[in-house]
Amino acid sequence: MAIYLIPIKTAMIAFPFLAALFTMPYVIVQYRKYGSILLLRTAIIYSFIFYILCAYLLTMLPLPDPESVAELTTPTMQLIPFTALTTFLENTPFMLNDLSTYLPALNQPSFYVLLFNLLLLMPFGIYMRYYFQYSWKKTLLLTFLLSLSFECIQRSALFGIYLRPYRMFDIDDLITNTLGGMLGYLVAPLAAKILPTRDELDQSAYRKGMQISIIRKGFAFLIDLAFLSMGMMLIVTYDIMLHQTTDYEIMIVGYLILIWILYILIPIITKGKTIGKFFVRIRIIQTNGNTAKWYQYLLHYGILYGLILPMPFLIYYLVAQFLLITSTQRIFYLISALATSGFFLFSIGQIVISLIDSRYVPYYSRLSKLHTISTVVNHTSEQEDHHSSQTNHTDSNEVIVKTKDRIKQESSDKNPSNNTVDINEEQAKDAEI
């Protein structure tokens, strides 16, 4: 059994790096679809990634010595179905009609191989049905393809690293792996008894997405800041290539142009969304609910990115001048540095408080009369409401028809000579009421 622990230990070492690569795309997809990140959904998704990593490593590790592999003369492919079962029956004392042979047979290595191949993709079938909500046909196909990928990697001698395959391409592995995946599909409803269903997870995520969390705002800020930083890197690189040095005037002008593009022009076009806000499904609007004007974007983002964000650089410049200059102007730089630092700390405090308490409105939002809203729409609820509306409409029509028939019948009883009575829609509705 120790041989199976090596791939699992390796997966535990490699998983944090794989998870780090996966995190940003995962966060963006979750915010784009639901507007929130559920802890339980995250645990399910990351456990699935860890499981897939373990499954692949279990079919590849431990890696043998290349020289010993080059000397192998064993077959590289086994294409006869159920050979593993035949081998088990021939090499173990198992007899179907003799219970005393069961336990000794279960202790044989050939049984362990069959059991391992059966259990390897059983969790995959559970994930496919419980979380991804795939049909049994799609689960069958995906399980087979996943197992086929294992065998193809083995057949390729680990992508050509070895001179020849060190593990055999075995059609019995395909059969038992696929069977295990379908067994997982069959027992998947048991997971729903312990965990919330996928629909319940989605509804919880949509409800949470109607609120704007600190993390959500933080990701929007980081995405915007990343684009701003990339733009500044391009400007600085171009400036150095052109002048062999850094021109601070060009940097300042370039920074202001980027602010205008990223935080004023793009929100004007997208009606309140920066690039970061677009990814996490939020936007800013006027406090009265209308789309913001261009000068409101200018005031709002001008204070944030044109004044507060570059303020540490200004403080550094003022302090440096204070230390370098020996004339009477030193007191001016000192007062300016202290005043700028005080305003910077005040602004940061306003931002922090607004992040902690969503009801608090920082001064730049009060001046611009803007606030942030979520743009997430609960499509599941919309479909349910639409279905409910259709059902109610159908029921209403049935009631109207029945009412018309009843009124017609009553009129016929009162006027036997007149078998046809004209009844309008309004009369039927009044009768319904």
N, C-alpha and C positions, 0 to 999 in steps of 0.2 A: 504493500500500500504506500510505502514511502516514495515510490516512483511517481505517484500521482500528486504528492505534495509539492514537488519541485515546480511544476507549471503554476500551481496556485500561488506559491510564494513569489514567483517571478511576476505574476499578474498583479499582486499587491504592491510590488515595487513600481511597476510600469503604470498602474492605473492613475495615480495622481497627475502624472504628466499628460496622459490622454484626456483626463477630465478637465485639465486646465485648457487644453486646446478646444475642447467641446463646449466649455462654459459660455463664452460670448455668443456663439451662434444659438445655443440653447436659450439663453436669456432673451435674445432678440426675437426669436420665434415665439416664445411664451408671451412676451409683452405685446407683440404684434397681433397674436390671436386672441389672448385672454385679458391682457392688460395687467396681469399679475403672475406671481410665481408661487405655486403651492409647494410646501415642504414635502408632503406625501408624494405628489407627482414627481418631484425632483428625485426623491429616494427611489421610486420605481424606475425612472428612466436611467439613473446612474447605476442602479443594481443590474439593469439589463445590459448596459455597456460593460460592466465588470464581468458579467456572466459570459458574454460573447468573447471577451478577451481571454477568459479562462478556457473556454471551449476550444479556441484556436490553439492556445499554448499547450493544452492537453494532447492535441493531435500532432504537435511538433517537437515538444521537449520530452525528455532531455536530449540534447544534441550529442550525437556520438562523435568519436574521433574521425576526422576525414580519411586518415590512412586506413583505419579498420573498415570504413565504408567502401573504400576503393577495392578492397580485397574480397568483398562479399560476392557470393555466387548464388544467393537465394533468389527465388522468383520475385519479380517486381509487380506483377498483376495477378489477381485471382478473379476470374470472371464467371465461375460456376456458382449459381445461387445455392444457398443453404449448405455450403460446404462446412461452415462453422458449426452448424447444428449436427451434421453428420460426424464431424470430429468429436464433438461433445459426447454423442451417444456411443461412439466407438472407444473412446479413451477414458470413459468413466463407468462406474458400476451401475449407472442409473437404469432401472427397470420400472416401467410405468405401473405394473401390477404388484410391485414389491416396495412397500413404504420404507423398509429398512435401508434401501439403497439411496433414498433421497438426500439424506444429510451428507453422506460421503461424496455424493456427486456434486453437491453444492460447494464443497471445499476444494474443487479442482480448478486450476488456472483457466481452463477453457470456459468454465462457467463465468468466471470473473470477467473475461473478455466480452462475452455476450451481454452480461449485466451492465458493464460499463457503457457499451455501445447503445444499449437500450435507454439508460438513464441520461446519457450525454445531452440529448436534445429534448428531453421531457420538459425541462423548464421553458424551452423555446416555445413549445406548443401552448404552455400556460400563458406566457406573455402575449402570444398572438391572439388568443381568444379573449383573455381578461382585459388587457389594456388596449391593444390595437384593434380589437373587435373584428377580426378577420373571420371569414367563413372557413369551414373545414376544407374546402377545395383549395383556397388560397393558402391556408396553413400547410396543407399537404405539399403543395408546390414549393413554398418557401423553405420548408423543412428539408425536402429533397435537395434543393439547390444549395442550401447551407452545407449539408452533408457532402454533396458533390464537390464543393469548394475545398473541404478538408482533404478529400481523396486526390483532387487535382494538385493541391500544394504538395502532398506527399509524392505524387507521381513525378512532379517537376524537380525532385531532389532539392526541395526547399529553394525554389526559384533559381536553380542552377548553381547553388553554392557548393553542393557536393557533386562528385563525378557520376554518381548513380543514386537512385532512391534508396534510402535507408529504412523506409517503411513501405509496405505493400499496398497497392491500390486494390481494395477488396470490395467486391459487389455486395458481400454480406454486411459490410459496415453500412453501406447505403440503405439496405433493407432494414436493419435493426435501428439505425439512427432515425429513419423516417417513421418507423413504427413507434419509437419512443416519443417523437414529437406529437404523433396523433394520440397517444395515451395521455400526454400532457394536455392536449386539447380537450379530451374527455373529462379530465378531473379539474379543469379550470374553473367550473362553477363553484367549487369549494372555496376558491380564493375570494370570490364575491361575497361569500358568507362572513368572511373575516374582514375584508377591506371594502371601502365604498366602491360603488360601480363607477365606470368611466363617465357616465352621464352625471352622476353626483359630483365627481371631481370637476367636471366642466362647469356645472352650475355654480359650485363654490368659487371657482376661479373667476367666472364672470362677475359674480357679486363683489368679490374682492377687487376686481379690475375697475369697478365704478369709482373706487377711491384711489387717490394718488399718494402712494407711499414715498418715504424718504429714498428708498433704494431705487424706485422708479425714476424719481427726479434726478438722483445721482447718476444713473446710467445715461439719461438724456444729456446731462451736463458733460459727462466723460466722452460721449460720442461726439458732441459738438466741439469739445476741446481738442479731441484727436484730429478732427478736420482742420481746426484752426492751427494746430501745431504743424500738421503736414504742409499747410499753405505757407506758414512762416519758414519752414525748412527749405521749401522750394525757392522762396524769395531770397533767403540768405545764401543758398547755394548758387543761384544765378548771379547775385551781387558779387560773390567771391570770384566766380569764374570770369566776370566781366571786368572787375576793377582790382582783382588780386587782394582785396581787403573788404572790410565790412563798413558800409556807409549807414550810419544810424538814421539819417534822414530818410533814406530809402526804406529802411526797416519800419520806421514809424508810418510812412505813407502806405507801405504795403499792408501793415497791420490794420490801418483804418479802412483800407479797401476791402480787406477780408471781413472785417466787422460789418461793413455795409452789405456785402454779398451774403454772408452766412446768417446774419441776424436781422437784416432789414429787407433785402430784396427777396430772399427765399420765403420768409414768412408772409410777405405781401402776396406772392404767387400762390402759396399753399394755404392762405387764410389762417395764419397763426402758428404754423409748424416750422420749427427748425429741423435740420437733418436728424438730430438726436430725438427730438419730440416726435418726429414721424415714426421712428423705429419703436418707440415705447407707447405709441398711441395716446399722446396728449397734445394739447395746443392751448394757446393763450387767446382770450377774447376780452372784449370790454366787460366791465362789471354789469352793464345792462343787458348782456347777452349778444350784442351785435359784434360783427367782425371788426377788429381793431383797424385804426387808420395808420398810415405810414409814419406820421409824426409820433404816434404812441409807441410804435416799435423803436423808433429812434431814441425816444426818451428812456424807455425801459431798458433796452439792451445797451444804449449808450452809457448809462450809469454803471451797469453790471460789467460790461467788457471793455468799455472805453475809459472808465474811471476806476472802478474797484479792482479789477483783475490786474492791470499794470501798475497799481499803486505800490507794491513792494519794490519794484524797480526804481520808481521815483524816490521812495524813502532811502533806498541804497545810494542813489545819486546825491541826495541832499546830505546824507551823513558823510559820504566821501568828500564832498566839497567842504563841509565843516571841518574835517580833519586835515585837509590839504591847505586851505586858505588861512593865512595868518592876519589878514586885514580885519577891519571893523565889520566886514560883511559876514563874518562868522556867525554873529548873533542872528542874522537874517536866516541863514541856512539852518541853524539850530531850532529856531522857532517854527520854521517851515516844516522841518522833519518831525517835530513833536506834534504839530497840528495835523499833518498828513497821517501820522501814525494813529492819532486819536480818532480821526475820521475813518480810517481803515478798520480799526478795531470795532468801532461803532457799527460799521456796515456789515462786518463779519458776524457780529452779534445779532443783527437783524436777520441775516440769512439763516443762522443756526436756529433762532427762535421760531422762524417761519417753517423750518423743516420739522421741528419737534411738535409744534402746535399749528395744525393746518388752518386754524381760525385766525391766526395772527397774520396781518398784512404788513410786509416791510415797506419802508418809505418809498422805494423806487416803484413799487406796484401801486401805492396810493397816488403818487404823482402822475403816473401814466394811466391810472384807472384801468388796469388790466389784471386778470387773474387766470389761473390755469384750470382747465377742465379735462376730463377723460373723454376720449372719442370711441371707447369700446362699445360695441353693440352686441347684445346677447342674442345671437342668431337662433339658438335653441329655443329660447322663450318666444321669439317672434314666430317660429314655426308652430309651437304649441298654441299660441294665441290665434294664429291663422287657422289652424285645424279646429280649434274650439269655436271660432267665429263661423266657419263653414258648417260645423255640426249644429250650432244654434240656429243658423239661417235655414238649414234643412228641416230641423224640428219645427221652426216657425211656419215654414211653408206647409208642412204636413198638418199642423194645427189649423191653418187657414182653410186648407182643402176639406178637412173633416168638418169644420164649422159650416162651410158653404153647403156641404152635403146635408148636414143636420137641418140647417135653415130651409133648404129646398124640400127636405122630407116633411118638415112641419108645415110649410106652405101648401104642399100637395095634400096633406091631411085636411087642411082647412078648406081648400078649393079643389075638390076631386076632379072637377071638369078641366082644370088647368094643370096639365102634367109638367109644364115647363115654367119655371119661375126665374126671372132674371135677377141675379144677385150680384151686386158689384163688390169689388175688393174691399172697399172701405167699410161696408156693412159687415163683412166677414171679420175684419180686424176689430171692429167695435164689439162684435159678439165674442170674439176671443178674450177681449179685456173684461 
